[in-house]
Amino acid sequence: MAAGVGPGAMDKRVQYHAGRFRQTNARAVLHRYEVRSWQMSKEELERHAFHVACWLVVLSVDESTQDHNGLSVLRLFVLYLKSLKEARWQPGDCLAGILPLVSARACSLGDDPMGRRLLRQLKDLVPSAETYSQGKASGAVSSACEPSEAKAVHLTQKAIQRWKNLDPVSREAYVELLEREVESDGVGPRILRSAVAALSPPRCKGDDVSTGTDEAVATETPVSKDLQARLRRIVLWCLDGLDLSNPNVAPALECLRAHVQRFQELLASSRIVACQKHWNRIQTRCAAPNIADVASDPSSGMQSSTPRPSPDIPARRGATSQKKRCKHGVRQDCRVCNAASPRGKAKPCRQRECPHGKLKSNCLKCQPCPHGKLKRNCRQCKPCPHGKVSWFCLQCRACPHGKLKRYCPQCRPCGHGTVKQGCLQCSACPHGKFKRKCAHCRKPASGQQHS
């Protein structure tokens, strides 16, 4: 397609193609263009899309929306825009020049559903006429693979508005769709945008959500709290799997950092933040390295904005040093203390054994209750109103899905539709078993003797 088409030549071409369409059998032409749209190269697709755009601009509203056996000029152009998007199209001069006219025609259609769909396609696929002309004048080359940061901002705002317009039932279906997409296709900038747009800011534990000032907090219910926990997990998956230097995720990261700043303010006020573990992990993953480097430089005169860890949650270095140890090193990683016995069961570390040859926490003789059971498993020592052990009562400790939270695949999911700690695909060893239960994996290393 020729480059650098002037306004006069553009008008002549538009009138020419629109005149040819009026002289033909509209139904046959539309059908032929629809069939060809699936068999064209990018250049042919753009050329035929330009023809359809000419028809749409010149024809009246009634002519462009007239139904010809389930197909109209407007519907055909929407179909071509979808095909161009799937082909990762980069706008050429002719088609980009006529798109402002197409957008104006779509606005004139009012409440027509296909007209609104066309406007959405135009906003998602192509830059505005002003952006295109400025980029062309400055010699900027737009990328066909990565949208600009301005477009990413627009998509983030659109995702926020979409979440606000959803009712509670639709919101739950929306979150389930995001989880299925993460499971099937992996994470991507669009999923991060959608999850961050639906995320509520941090709040203090015990706050009355019915009197909250924030709109998202003020409408929270137990179901919406569960949705927020699932959204935070999706955000963490995306932060782990995406390149955070990609400009496509920059607007979503800015929204996240605003939530993190709110989280830091709540911590500074010595208040207990709800879901503090999630927000600590989000803060760690979305922190900007360049800001941290500047803040740590004494000559910069800046103090680090990262708050000191809460007394209830130790710093990572402190948590590592607090691991329990045996005489061979860290107990949970010790091949000698965790060696397999001839029966195929793991032996407890000698330092954890009681005089009766069992783990102290599991020994009825070391930790008995008056009723002949372990204290933690006794219904009479630790009762609940329903006649069960308090920590194992479904009515006392039920999650929003009607299960114990530790066994709920929705509260603690993995990518295979089950509870993470009980998923063999996530935790399998080379022998097809759970590593903590596999006799082969827990044998001592060759040549290593028990001292």
C-alpha positions in Angstrom: 0.0 0.0 0.0 1.3 3.4 -1.0 2.6 5.5 1.8 2.1 9.3 2.3 -1.5 9.5 0.8 -2.7 13.1 1.0 -6.2 14.3 2.1 -7.4 14.9 -1.5 -6.3 11.5 -2.7 -7.8 9.9 0.4 -11.2 11.5 -0.3 -11.2 10.3 -3.9 -10.3 6.8 -2.8 -13.1 6.7 -0.2 -15.7 7.9 -2.7 -14.5 5.5 -5.3 -14.7 2.4 -3.1 -18.1 3.5 -1.7 -19.5 4.1 -5.2 -18.4 0.6 -6.3 -20.1 -1.0 -3.4 -23.4 0.8 -4.2 -23.3 -0.6 -7.8 -23.0 -4.2 -6.7 -25.0 -6.9 -5.0 -24.4 -5.9 -1.4 -25.3 -9.3 0.0 -22.9 -11.2 -2.3 -20.0 -8.7 -1.7 -20.4 -8.9 2.1 -20.4 -12.7 2.0 -17.3 -12.8 -0.2 -15.4 -10.3 2.0 -16.3 -12.4 5.1 -15.1 -15.6 3.6 -11.8 -14.0 2.4 -11.1 -12.5 5.8 -9.9 -15.9 7.1 -7.5 -16.5 4.2 -5.6 -13.2 3.8 -2.1 -12.0 4.6 -1.7 -8.9 6.8 -1.4 -6.6 3.7 -4.5 -8.0 2.0 -6.4 -7.9 5.3 -5.6 -4.2 5.7 -6.5 -3.4 2.1 -9.9 -5.0 2.3 -10.5 -3.4 5.8 -9.9 -0.1 4.1 -12.5 -0.9 1.5 -15.1 -1.7 4.2 -14.1 1.4 6.1 -14.9 3.5 3.0 -18.3 1.9 2.7 -19.0 2.6 6.4 -18.0 6.3 6.2 -19.9 7.2 3.1 -23.1 5.1 3.4 -26.0 6.3 5.6 -26.6 4.9 9.0 -29.5 2.8 7.7 -27.4 1.4 4.8 -24.4 0.6 7.0 -26.5 -1.3 9.6 -28.9 -3.0 7.1 -28.9 -6.7 7.6 -28.0 -8.9 4.7 -28.5 -12.5 5.8 -27.0 -11.9 9.2 -24.2 -9.6 8.0 -23.9 -5.8 7.6 -21.2 -3.4 6.7 -20.8 -2.4 10.4 -20.6 -6.0 11.5 -18.1 -6.9 8.8 -15.8 -4.0 9.8 -15.9 -5.2 13.4 -14.9 -8.7 12.1 -12.0 -7.2 10.2 -10.7 -5.3 13.2 -10.8 -8.5 15.2 -8.8 -10.3 12.5 -6.3 -7.4 12.4 -5.9 -7.6 16.2 -5.2 -11.4 16.1 -2.6 -10.8 13.3 -0.8 -8.3 15.5 -1.4 -5.5 13.0 0.7 -2.4 12.7 -1.4 0.6 11.2 -0.5 1.7 7.7 -1.1 5.2 6.3 -4.4 4.7 4.5 -6.3 2.7 7.1 -5.0 4.8 10.0 -6.0 8.0 8.2 -9.6 6.9 7.8 -10.1 5.5 11.3 -11.0 9.0 12.9 -13.9 9.1 10.4 -14.9 5.6 11.3 -14.8 6.5 15.0 -17.1 9.5 14.3 -19.5 7.4 12.4 -19.6 4.9 15.3 -20.4 7.7 17.7 -23.3 8.8 15.5 -24.9 5.3 15.9 -25.9 6.1 19.5 -27.0 3.1 21.5 -26.6 0.6 18.8 -24.8 -2.4 20.4 -22.6 -3.0 17.3 -21.6 0.6 17.3 -20.5 0.4 20.9 -18.6 -2.7 20.1 -16.9 -1.0 17.2 -15.8 1.9 19.5 -14.3 -0.6 22.0 -12.4 -2.4 19.2 -11.0 0.9 17.9 -9.9 1.9 21.4 -8.3 -1.5 22.1 -6.6 -1.8 18.7 -5.4 1.5 17.3 -4.1 4.8 18.6 -6.2 8.0 18.2 -5.7 10.2 15.2 -3.8 12.8 17.3 -1.4 10.2 18.8 -0.8 8.7 15.3 -0.1 12.1 13.7 2.2 13.1 16.5 4.1 9.8 16.3 4.4 10.1 12.5 5.6 13.7 12.7 8.3 12.9 15.2 9.4 9.8 13.3 8.4 7.4 16.0 7.8 3.8 15.1 5.0 2.1 17.0 5.6 -1.5 18.0 3.3 -4.2 16.8 4.0 -6.4 19.7 3.9 -4.1 22.8 1.3 -1.3 23.2 2.5 2.0 24.4 2.4 3.0 28.0 -0.4 5.4 27.3 -2.5 2.5 26.0 -1.6 0.5 29.1 -2.9 3.4 31.2 -6.1 3.4 29.3 -6.6 -0.4 29.6 -6.0 -0.1 33.4 -8.6 2.6 33.8 -11.0 0.5 31.7 -10.4 -2.5 33.9 -11.1 -0.5 37.0 -14.4 0.8 35.5 -15.4 -2.7 34.4 -14.9 -4.0 38.0 -17.0 -1.2 39.5 -19.9 -1.9 37.1 -20.1 -5.7 38.0 -22.6 -7.0 40.5 -21.5 -9.4 43.3 -22.4 -12.6 41.3 -20.6 -11.3 38.2 -17.5 -10.4 40.3 -17.2 -14.0 41.6 -17.5 -15.3 38.0 -14.9 -12.7 36.9 -12.3 -13.9 39.5 -13.0 -17.6 38.6 -12.3 -16.7 35.0 -9.0 -15.1 35.9 -7.9 -18.1 37.9 -8.8 -20.4 35.0 -6.8 -18.3 32.6 -3.8 -18.4 34.9 -4.1 -22.1 35.2 -4.4 -22.7 31.4 -2.4 -19.9 29.8 -0.1 -18.6 32.5 0.2 -15.0 33.7 0.3 -12.0 31.5 0.0 -8.1 31.7 -3.8 -8.3 31.1 -4.4 -10.6 34.0 -2.3 -8.4 36.3 -4.2 -5.3 35.2 -7.6 -7.1 35.8 -6.6 -8.4 39.2 -5.0 -5.1 40.4 -8.1 -3.1 39.2 -10.3 -5.3 41.4 -8.0 -5.1 44.4 -9.2 -3.2 47.5 -6.7 -1.2 49.5 -5.4 -2.5 52.8 -7.5 -2.0 55.9 -7.0 -2.5 59.7 -8.1 -5.7 61.3 -11.3 -5.3 63.2 -12.5 -2.2 61.3 -16.2 -2.0 60.7 -16.4 -2.4 57.0 -19.9 -1.1 56.8 -18.7 2.4 57.9 -15.6 2.5 55.8 -14.8 5.6 53.7 -13.5 3.7 50.7 -16.2 2.5 48.3 -14.5 -0.9 47.9 -14.1 -1.4 51.6 -17.6 -0.1 52.5 -19.3 -2.8 50.3 -17.2 -5.8 51.6 -19.0 -9.0 52.6 -17.5 -12.3 53.7 -17.8 -13.4 50.1 -16.1 -10.3 48.8 -13.3 -10.7 51.4 -12.7 -14.2 50.0 -12.6 -12.7 46.5 -10.0 -10.2 47.6 -7.8 -12.9 49.0 -8.0 -14.8 45.7 -7.2 -11.6 43.8 -4.1 -11.0 46.0 -2.9 -14.5 45.2 -3.4 -13.9 41.5 -1.4 -10.7 41.8 1.4 -12.5 43.6 1.5 -15.2 40.8 1.7 -12.4 38.2 4.4 -10.6 40.1 6.4 -13.8 40.3 6.0 -14.7 36.6 6.2 -11.3 34.8 9.0 -9.0 33.8 8.2 -5.9 35.9 10.4 -3.7 33.7 7.9 -4.2 30.9 6.0 -0.8 30.2 2.8 -2.7 29.8 2.6 -3.5 33.5 3.8 -0.1 34.7 0.3 1.4 35.4 -0.8 -1.7 37.3 2.4 -1.5 39.4 1.7 2.2 40.2 -1.7 1.2 41.5 -0.1 -1.6 43.6 2.5 0.8 45.0 -0.3 3.1 46.1 -1.9 0.2 48.0 1.6 -0.6 49.4 2.0 3.0 50.6 -1.4 2.8 52.4 -0.2 -0.5 53.9 3.0 1.2 55.2 1.0 4.1 56.7 -1.2 1.6 58.6 1.9 -0.2 59.9 3.5 3.1 61.0 0.4 3.8 63.1 1.0 0.6 65.1 -2.2 -0.9 64.0 -2.8 -4.5 63.0 -3.4 -4.8 59.2 -5.8 -7.4 57.9 -4.1 -10.0 55.6 -0.7 -8.7 56.6 1.2 -11.7 55.1 -0.2 -11.1 51.7 0.6 -7.4 51.7 4.1 -8.0 53.0 4.7 -10.3 50.0 3.2 -7.8 47.6 5.4 -5.0 49.0 8.5 -7.2 48.6 7.8 -8.1 45.0 6.7 -4.7 43.6 9.3 -2.6 45.3 11.3 -0.5 42.8 15.0 -1.4 42.9 16.2 2.0 41.7 14.4 3.8 44.5 15.8 1.4 47.1 19.3 1.9 45.8 19.0 5.7 46.0 17.5 5.5 49.5 20.3 3.3 50.7 23.0 5.7 49.4 24.1 7.9 52.4 25.1 10.7 50.0 21.6 11.0 48.6 20.1 12.5 51.7 17.0 10.2 51.4 15.7 7.8 53.9 14.4 4.4 52.8 10.6 4.4 52.6 10.5 0.6 53.4 9.2 0.3 56.9 10.9 -1.8 59.5 9.4 -5.2 59.9 6.6 -5.7 62.4 7.6 -7.4 65.7 5.0 -10.1 64.9 6.7 -10.9 61.5 10.4 -11.3 61.7 12.7 -10.2 58.9 13.8 -12.8 56.4 17.3 -13.1 57.8 16.0 -13.5 61.3 13.5 -16.1 60.3 16.2 -18.1 58.6 18.4 -18.0 61.7 15.5 -19.2 63.9 15.2 -22.6 62.2 15.6 -25.4 64.6 18.9 -27.2 64.4 20.2 -30.7 65.1 23.9 -31.5 65.5 24.3 -32.1 61.8 22.8 -28.7 60.7 19.3 -27.5 60.0 17.0 -30.2 61.3 14.4 -30.2 58.5 17.2 -30.5 55.8 19.2 -33.2 57.7 19.5 -36.5 55.7 20.9 -38.3 58.8 18.1 -37.3 61.2 15.4 -37.8 58.6 16.8 -41.1 57.3 14.4 -43.8 56.3 14.0 -46.8 58.6 13.9 -50.4 57.2 10.0 -50.2 57.3 10.1 -47.2 54.9 9.1 -44.6 57.5 11.1 -41.6 58.4 12.9 -41.7 61.7 12.5 -38.7 64.0 15.6 -36.8 65.0 17.2 -38.2 68.2 17.0 -34.8 69.8 13.2 -34.8 69.3 12.6 -38.3 70.6 11.1 -38.9 74.0 12.1 -41.7 76.4 9.3 -43.8 74.9 10.8 -43.7 71.4 8.2 -41.3 69.9 8.0 -37.6 69.1 7.3 -35.7 72.2 4.3 -33.9 70.6 2.8 -37.3 69.7 3.4 -39.2 72.9 0.4 -40.1 75.0 2.7 -40.7 78.0 4.6 -37.4 77.8 1.6 -35.2 77.0 -1.5 -37.0 78.3 -4.8 -35.4 79.2 -7.1 -36.7 82.0 -9.2 -38.5 79.4 -6.4 -40.6 78.0 -5.9 -38.7 74.7 -3.5 -36.1 73.4 -4.6 -32.7 74.7 -4.9 -31.2 71.2 -7.1 -34.1 70.0 -9.4 -34.2 73.1 -13.0 -33.0 72.7 -13.3 -32.5 76.4 -10.1 -30.5 76.9 -10.6 -28.3 73.8 -14.3 -28.5 73.1 -16.5 -26.4 70.8 -20.2 -25.8 71.1 -20.9 -28.5 68.5 -19.2 -31.4 70.4 -16.0 -31.5 68.4 -12.4 -30.4 68.7 -12.4 -26.6 68.3 -9.7 -26.5 65.7 -11.3 -29.2 63.6 -15.0 -28.1 63.7 -16.5 -27.3 60.3 -19.1 -25.0 61.8 -16.6 -23.0 63.9 -13.8 -22.8 61.4 -15.6 -22.9 58.0 -14.4 -20.9 55.1 -16.8 -19.1 52.7 -16.9 -22.2 50.6 -18.2 -24.4 53.4 -14.9 -26.3 54.1 -12.1 -26.2 56.6 -9.7 -23.5 55.2 -6.7 -25.8 55.3 -8.5 -28.3 53.0 -10.3 -25.9 50.7 -8.9 -25.8 47.1 -10.3 -22.3 46.6 -8.8 -20.8 49.7 -5.4 -22.5 49.3 -5.3 -23.4 45.6 -2.7 -24.9 43.3 -2.6 -24.9 39.6 -4.2 -28.4 39.4 -7.5 -27.7 41.1 -6.7 -29.1 44.6 -5.2 -28.0 47.9 -1.6 -27.0 47.4 -0.1 -29.0 50.3 -1.9 -32.2 49.1 -1.2 -31.9 45.4 1.1 -34.7 44.1 1.8 -32.8 40.9 3.2 -29.8 42.7 5.2 -31.7 45.4 6.1 -35.0 43.6 9.6 -36.4 43.8 11.3 -38.3 40.9 9.7 -41.5 42.3 6.2 -40.2 42.0 5.5 -39.7 45.7 5.4 -36.9 48.2 9.0 -36.2 49.0 8.3 -36.1 52.8 6.8 -39.6 52.5 9.3 -41.2 50.0 11.7 -43.7 51.5 14.2 -43.3 48.6 14.4 -39.5 48.9 14.9 -39.5 52.7 17.7 -42.0 52.8 21.1 -40.6 53.9 23.5 -39.6 51.2 25.9 -42.3 50.0 29.0 -42.6 52.2 27.4 -40.4 55.0 27.4 -42.3 58.3 25.5 -41.5 61.4 28.0 -40.2 64.0 
